[in-house]
Amino acid sequence: MISQHHVRTAQSCAEDARVAVRELHAGIQQPDIELVVFFCSSLYDLDAIADEINRVFAGLTVVGCTTAGEIGPLGYEAHSISGASFSAHVCSAVIGHIDQLQQFEIAGGRRFAQSLLQQLESHAPAADTSNSFAFLMIDGMSRREEPVARALQDGLGEIPLFGGSAGDDLKLARGWVFHNNKFHSDSAALILVSSTLPFRIFKTQHFVSESERLVVTEADASRRVVKEINGLPAAEEYARVVGVDVSDLSPHRFAASPVVVAVDGTDYVRSIQKSNPDGSLTFYCAIDEGLVLRVVRGVDLVGNLEHAFENLRAAVGPLQMVIACDCVLRNLEIKQSGLKEAVGAVLQRNNAIGFSTYGEQFRGVHVNQTLTGIAFGSPRDG
């Protein structure tokens, strides 16, 4: 059982915010809680969620974010809240938060990460690079994930970072991160954990590249907008390459045919958020003039996911819990392909909790259309 190992997970699909929080609390309550993490739909009354969390988890360290879909013991859901509690018997945790992401500076981010690391070391003297990790939750509409993830990973050195960008159920207005007892936008929370559980951070994606090159010939990098590809209006050229009419471009189309950029021989997905009336394309990820993109197509998402979990079991033993940051575009693709139940079943079997994100972070790199996360095995010390 998960609970005997001091990690508990739960999920509620109750429509009423306070009832949902109470059901989550009932499912993850245990003695000596060190940390609570949660993921909730933005469709809830967030003031009520915050108020009830502060009431039922009073005095505990709680961090969470809004989503574009939730993963938990009930499967892959919408309009739910999922989460986990970690006992002080298996981990020590410290939380730092960054507000006003629009003013974020790399040097300040490095110092922030180093100072949080010092806090962890004084809280848990045994913390080191072999038993510690960092989990980032960040507003997915801030457009600041790249510099934040890079600066924090630089500051943390060898301690690995993974994370997810908070969503708002595809309203694309703002993502909310809960820390210090309330929800904040334009904000991020960094959780540093030292644990006696064996763990492994991971990322997986399921794409093969097509051969045709798309060169970004005009872009507004600060807004993640591509105006021209191959010297032509971006939406028109992308539509031509994927074989559809511009009027057929939609989140489902972008989910089925994302683009990648190769960095040192590794493909990183740069997903398209929307096409704009002026013929440009807005991306979920950093984009710049001169980048060479290739369209990719998905192959066997379920098989890829099963294989990723097999590798994780080989690394850490039977999985007590997995925190999964799964791109919303994968969620859309899963729905479109009729795979929702199959994927939900794989996640349930592997004790996953987490959420559909507006972007994922892995070791300081911000990516899209990827599943990043951390898998926990059984305690090393019994």
ZALO-441505 format. One record per residue (C-alpha): residue number from 1; residue in one letter; x, y, z. Coordinates in pm, 1 decimal. Each point is the difference from the previous one (the first is absolute). Layout:
% ZALO-441505
   tortor   koltor          u          v          w
      NUM        a          X          Y          Z
...
% end
This chain:
% ZALO-441505
   tortor   koltor          u          v          w
        1        m        0.0        0.0        0.0
        2        i      111.6      356.3      -65.0
        3        s     -101.4      121.0      345.0
        4        q      236.1     -226.3      195.3
        5        h      284.2      177.5     -174.2
        6        h     -106.9      343.0      119.2
        7        v     -121.0      129.9     -337.7
        8        r     -375.7       32.8      -52.5
        9        t     -192.3      105.5     -309.8
       10        a     -365.1       88.7      -63.5
       11        q     -230.1      170.7     -249.7
       12        s     -347.9      150.9       21.5
       13        c     -237.7       76.4     -285.3
       14        a     -247.2      179.1      229.7
       15        e     -133.3      312.0     -173.8
       16        d      -12.5      207.4      316.3
       17        a      346.2      141.9       79.3
       18        r      -19.3      -48.7      377.6
       19        v     -132.0     -355.6      -28.1
       20        a      279.2      -82.6     -247.6
       21        v      268.9      129.1      238.2
       22        r     -151.5     -189.6      293.4
       23        e       -3.7     -323.0     -204.4
       24        l      363.3       56.1     -101.7
       25        h       92.1       60.7      365.8
       26        a     -178.4     -317.6      111.7
       27        g      195.2     -202.0     -258.0
       28        i      348.9      132.4       77.1
       29        q      -21.4       70.5      373.9
       30        q      277.0     -175.1      197.4
       31        p      215.0       71.0      308.1
       32        d      308.9      224.3      -28.2
       33        i      -71.8      152.2     -341.3
       34        e      303.8      186.3     -135.5
       35        l     -143.7      112.1     -334.5
       36        v     -330.8        9.4     -189.6
       37        v      -14.6       57.4     -377.3
       38        f     -324.1       39.1     -195.6
       39        f     -124.5       66.3     -353.5
       40        c     -346.3      144.2      -60.8
       41        s     -221.9      109.3     -286.0
       42        s      -21.3      377.1      -53.1
       43        l     -377.3      -47.8      -34.4
       44        y      -29.8      -19.5      379.2
       45        d      -58.9      309.5      212.5
       46        l      367.8       48.7       84.2
       47        d      -70.0      221.8      301.7
       48        a     -207.0     -283.9      146.5
       49        i      273.1     -256.3      -83.2
       50        a      263.7      217.2      172.5
       51        d     -217.6       67.7      303.3
       52        e      -85.6     -366.7       50.9
       53        i      362.3     -112.3      -51.0
       54        n      116.0      248.8      262.5
       55        r     -266.7     -133.7      236.0
       56        v       47.2     -376.8      -39.1
       57        f      379.8        5.6      -46.9
       58        a       61.0      278.1      255.2
       59        g      364.8       29.9      102.9
       60        l      126.9     -227.9     -280.2
       61        t      214.2       82.7     -303.5
       62        v     -235.7      -12.4     -300.5
       63        v       82.4       88.5     -360.6
       64        g     -207.2      -49.3     -314.2
       65        c     -116.9      141.1     -331.8
       66        t     -287.3       22.2     -246.1
       67        t       -9.8     -231.8     -297.1
       68        a     -142.5      -90.5     -339.1
       69        g      -90.7     -349.2      126.8
       70        e       89.0     -204.3      308.7
       71        i      164.6     -339.3       48.0
       72        g      -63.3     -211.0      310.3
       73        p     -129.7     -328.4      140.7
       74        l     -329.4       51.9     -189.9
       75        g      188.3       30.5     -331.9
       76        y       31.2      290.8     -242.0
       77        e     -280.7      240.3       97.2
       78        a     -129.4      352.9      -58.3
       79        h     -148.0      223.8      272.6
       80        s      159.7     -190.8      286.2
       81        i      269.3       45.1      264.0
       82        s      279.5     -251.4       51.4
       83        g      293.8       -0.2      235.9
       84        a      238.4     -175.0      235.7
       85        s      142.3       25.7      349.2
       86        f      356.2      -93.0       94.3
       87        s       87.9     -102.2      354.3
       88        a      295.0      155.3      183.6
       89        h      122.3     -362.2       40.4
       90        v       98.7      -10.3     -369.2
       91        c       75.2      359.1      -97.1
       92        s       98.4      351.5       99.4
       93        a     -127.2      289.0     -214.3
       94        v       40.5      375.3      -33.5
       95        i     -202.1      229.9     -226.6
       96        g      101.1      327.9     -162.1
       97        h     -215.0      222.5     -218.5
       98        i       70.8      253.2     -271.8
       99        d     -258.7      269.3      -68.6
      100        q       -3.1      256.7     -284.4
      101        l      149.5     -235.9     -256.2
      102        q       -7.0      279.6     -259.8
      103        q      285.7      161.7      197.8
      104        f      191.8     -327.5       44.0
      105        e      376.2       20.0      -51.2
      106        i      234.6     -296.1      -50.3
      107        a      255.2      105.5      265.2
      108        g     -272.4       51.5      260.8
      109        g     -148.9     -340.3      -87.7
      110        r      335.3     -171.8       54.7
      111        r       40.5      167.6      339.6
      112        f     -358.4      -94.9       93.8
      113        a       69.3     -370.1      -78.4
      114        q      330.3        2.7      190.4
      115        s     -160.0      161.2      304.7
      116        l     -286.0     -256.0       -3.3
      117        l      260.1     -276.5      -22.2
      118        q      168.1      136.4      312.7
      119        q     -338.8       -7.0      174.7
      120        l      -44.8     -366.0      -98.1
      121        e      348.6      -88.6      124.4
      122        s      -63.1      160.8      338.9
      123        h     -343.9     -169.6       21.9
      124        a      139.8     -338.4     -116.3
      125        p      376.4      -28.0       65.7
      126        a       14.9     -331.5     -193.7
      127        a     -129.2      168.0     -320.9
      128        d      235.2      -37.5     -295.6
      129        t      -12.8      -31.9     -378.4
      130        s      -77.1     -374.4       17.1
      131        n     -313.3       27.4      216.7
      132        s     -145.6      342.1      -94.1
      133        f     -213.3      137.3     -285.0
      134        a     -183.0      319.1      -97.4
      135        f     -360.0       31.0     -121.2
      136        l     -106.5      323.5     -172.4
      137        m     -359.4      120.4      -44.0
      138        i      -24.5      317.3     -210.7
      139        d     -275.3      211.6     -161.2
      140        g      -34.2     -144.5     -350.5
      141        m     -110.3      334.2     -147.0
      142        s      298.3      195.8      136.7
      143        r      225.2      -77.4     -301.1
      144        r      289.8       -6.3      247.6
      145        e       55.4     -374.4       36.1
      146        e      324.4      -10.8     -201.9
      147        p      205.1      250.0      203.0
      148        v     -149.7     -117.4      332.0
      149        a       70.3     -371.2      -59.3
      150        r      350.0       72.4     -131.0
      151        a       95.5      231.5      288.1
      152        l     -139.1     -231.0      268.9
      153        q      177.7     -305.1     -142.5
      154        d      325.3      199.6      -19.3
      155        g      -38.3       98.0      365.4
      156        l      -81.7     -356.2      107.9
      157        g      302.4     -151.0     -174.7
      158        e      -22.3     -380.9       -6.5
      159        i     -339.2      -18.1      174.8
      160        p     -246.7      -85.9     -280.4
      161        l     -303.5      218.6      -70.4
      162        f     -327.6      -95.7     -166.6
      163        g     -328.6      185.4      -15.9
      164        g     -318.8      106.5     -170.0
      165        s     -166.5      323.0     -110.3
      166        a     -333.6       70.2      170.4
      167        g     -300.2        7.7     -234.9
      168        d     -353.5      138.4       -2.2
      169        d     -204.8     -260.8     -189.2
      170        l       99.5      148.7     -341.4
      171        k     -139.1      346.8       74.3
      172        l      362.1      114.7      -60.3
      173        a      -30.0      298.4      234.3
      174        r      210.3      -81.7      308.8
      175        g      128.3     -290.9      204.1
      176        w      -18.6        5.7      378.7
      177        v      258.9     -134.8      244.8
      178        f      -96.5      -55.3      364.6
      179        h      263.1       82.8      262.1
      180        n        3.7      196.2      325.9
      181        n     -371.1      -83.2       48.7
      182        k     -136.4      154.3     -321.0
      183        f       -6.4      -18.3     -378.5
      184        h      236.0      230.6     -194.2
      185        s       35.1       65.9     -374.3
      186        d      322.7      118.0     -170.9
      187        s      160.9     -214.2      267.1
      188        a      196.3     -321.8       56.3
      189        a       66.2     -233.6      291.4
      190        l      314.7     -209.8       34.4
      191        i      -17.7     -304.0      228.0
      192        l      333.2     -145.7      110.7
      193        v      -20.8     -347.6      147.9
      194        s      248.9     -239.3      154.7
      195        s     -144.0     -351.2       23.2
      196        t       93.1     -344.3      129.1
      197        l     -214.9     -149.5     -277.5
      198        p      185.5     -100.6     -315.7
      199        f     -116.3      223.5     -285.8
      200        r       68.7       83.4     -362.0
      201        i     -102.5      309.0     -197.2
      202        f      -94.7      -73.9     -361.8
      203        k     -139.1      131.8     -325.9
      204        t     -161.9     -183.3     -288.2
      205        q     -147.2       94.9     -339.2
      206        h     -126.4     -207.7     -291.0
      207        f       95.3      170.3     -326.3
      208        v      188.2      -58.8     -323.8
      209        s      109.1      294.7     -219.1
      210        e     -106.2       61.7     -356.9
      211        s      271.9      118.8     -237.0
      212        e     -126.7      342.1     -115.4
      213        r      167.6      300.1      163.2
      214        l     -194.6      301.8      127.6
      215        v      233.3      295.0       51.0
      216        v     -130.1      280.3      224.3
      217        t       63.8      309.3     -214.3
      218        e     -188.4      258.2      208.8
      219        a      -93.2      -17.4      369.1
      220        d      -85.2      207.7      304.5
      221        a      200.6     -200.4      254.4
      222        s     -128.0      187.7      306.5
      223        r     -359.7      -98.7      -80.0
      224        r       86.6     -349.3     -136.3
      225        v     -162.5       97.5     -330.4
      226        v      127.9     -126.9     -337.0
      227        k     -105.7      224.8     -287.1
      228        e      172.2     -171.7     -291.6
      229        i      125.7     -349.3      -75.9
      230        n      212.5      -54.9     -312.1
      231        g      -74.3      365.5      -91.9
      232        l     -378.9      -59.1       -9.1
      233        p     -279.4       72.2      251.6
      234        a       65.3     -247.7      280.0
      235        a     -348.8     -152.4       33.5
      236        e      -30.7      -46.5     -376.6
      237        e      339.1     -172.0      -32.3
      238        y      -56.0     -225.4      301.0
      239        a     -345.5      -97.9     -134.7
      240        r      155.8      -84.4     -339.2
      241        v      264.7     -224.5      157.4
      242        v     -252.0     -193.1      211.3
      243        g     -243.1      -21.6     -292.0
      244        v     -300.9      194.1      126.7
      245        d     -173.0      329.5      -74.7
      246        v       87.6      299.8      221.5
      247        s     -363.2       13.3      111.4
      248        d       38.1     -354.7      139.4
      249        l      280.8       92.2      239.2
      250        s     -109.3      -71.1      358.8
      251        p      143.8     -121.8      332.0
      252        h      -74.6     -357.5     -114.0
      253        r      195.2       50.7     -322.7
      254        f      294.3      152.3      188.7
      255        a      -10.5     -294.9      244.0
      256        a       13.6     -249.1     -287.1
      257        s      281.0      179.4     -188.7
      258        p      234.1      190.2      232.1
      259        v      343.0      125.7     -105.0
      260        v      341.6      -72.4      150.3
      261        v      333.5      176.1       12.1
      262        a      317.2     -213.4       22.3
      263        v      245.3      103.4      273.4
      264        d      323.5     -203.5       15.8
      265        g     -169.0     -287.3     -180.3
      266        t     -305.4      -13.2      230.8
      267        d     -343.8      105.9     -125.9
      268        y     -185.1      245.7      225.3
      269        v     -366.7       62.3      -77.1
      270        r     -109.1      360.2      -61.4
      271        s     -379.2      -19.6        3.2
      272        i     -233.2      247.7     -169.4
      273        q     -261.7      158.2      227.1
      274        k     -218.4      170.5     -263.1
      275        s      -16.2      155.6     -345.5
      276        n      -76.0      372.3       -8.3
      277        p     -220.3      209.3     -233.1
      278        d      310.8      165.4     -151.1
      279        g      135.8     -337.2     -120.2
      280        s      257.6      -35.3      277.7
      281        l       35.7     -289.1      245.5
      282        t       34.0       31.4      379.2
      283        f      213.3     -268.2      168.6
      284        y        2.8     -144.9      352.9
      285        c      380.8       12.8       -0.8
      286        a      284.8      239.7      -81.0
      287        i       45.8       55.0     -370.5
      288        d      245.1      215.2     -196.2
      289        e       91.9      101.7     -352.2
      290        g      230.0     -244.3     -175.0
      291        l     -125.7     -306.6      189.7
      292        v      -39.0     -305.8     -221.4
      293        l     -314.2     -194.4       88.2
      294        r     -131.1     -333.9     -121.4
      295        v     -354.2     -131.4       23.7
      296        v      -26.3     -326.4      192.9
      297        r     -267.4     -265.4       22.0
      298        g      -92.0     -207.7      301.5
      299        v       61.2     -374.7       14.7
      300        d     -157.2     -234.6      258.7
      301        l      -44.7      234.2      297.2
      302        v     -127.2     -282.1      224.1
      303        g      290.9     -233.5      -84.4
      304        n      245.9      284.6       57.3
      305        l     -154.9       70.9      341.2
      306        e        4.9     -369.9      102.1
      307        h      367.6      -19.6     -101.3
      308        a       85.0      313.8      204.0
      309        f     -159.0     -152.7      312.0
      310        e      179.0     -334.0      -58.2
      311        n      331.9      186.2       -2.7
      312        l      -95.9      185.4      318.9
      313        r      -91.1     -325.4      178.9
      314        a      336.0     -145.5     -106.6
      315        a      172.3      306.9      150.4
      316        v     -183.2       40.3      333.9
      317        g     -207.4     -316.9       52.3
      318        p     -380.8      -15.9       37.6
      319        l     -141.9      350.7      -38.2
      320        q     -151.7      143.6      318.7
      321        m      -96.7      321.4     -177.1
      322        v       72.5      200.5     -314.7
      323        i      -49.4      377.2      -30.9
      324        a      -81.4       58.8     -368.6
      325        c        5.9      332.2     -188.4
      326        d     -170.4      -90.1     -328.1
      327        c      -39.6      253.9     -280.4
      328        v     -359.3      106.1      -71.0
      329        l       66.9      -70.8     -367.8
      330        r       67.8     -363.4       86.1
      331        n     -333.1        4.5      186.2
      332        l     -171.7      137.1     -313.8
      333        e      172.0     -259.0     -219.3
      334        i     -100.6     -278.9      240.6
      335        k     -365.4      112.5      -14.7
      336        q        8.7       38.4     -376.6
      337        s      145.7     -348.7      -46.3
      338        g     -248.3     -163.6      238.9
      339        l      284.1      -96.4      236.3
      340        k     -116.9      181.8      313.5
      341        e     -100.4     -315.9      189.0
      342        a      309.5     -195.1     -106.2
      343        v      236.6      279.4      105.3
      344        g     -195.6       59.4      321.5
      345        a       32.4     -371.5       82.4
      346        v      380.2        5.3      -51.8
      347        l       29.2      305.7      226.8
      348        q     -224.7     -159.0      265.5
      349        r      197.1     -327.6       -2.8
      350        n      317.6      197.3       63.0
      351        n     -148.2      205.5      286.7
      352        a       28.7      330.8     -187.7
      353        i     -131.8      334.6      115.8
      354        g       50.9      326.0     -185.9
      355        f     -148.4      221.8     -264.3
      356        s      -33.0      114.8     -359.7
      357        t      246.1      286.0      -41.9
      358        y       62.6      295.5     -230.6
      359        g      366.0     -104.6      -14.2
      360        e      245.3     -228.2      175.9
      361        q      342.6       56.7      148.4
      362        f      278.2     -256.6       11.3
      363        r      347.9       72.5      139.8
      364        g      -25.6      369.4      -80.1
      365        v     -150.9      -33.8     -351.0
      366        h     -360.5      106.3      -73.6
      367        v     -172.7     -239.3     -244.4
      368        n     -346.4      -82.4     -135.6
      369        q     -201.7     -306.7      -96.9
      370        t      204.8     -201.6      246.6
      371        l      -66.6     -185.5      324.2
      372        t      248.7       92.2      271.7
      373        g       -8.6     -115.5      357.5
      374        i      149.1     -190.7      288.5
      375        a      -48.8     -363.2      101.1
      376        f       39.3     -121.5      359.2
      377        g       84.5     -358.3       95.8
      378        s       -8.8     -167.2      343.8
      379        p      196.4      135.0      297.2
      380        r      369.1      -89.9       -2.1
      381        d        1.5      -42.1      375.2
      382        g     -292.5     -234.1       32.7
% end
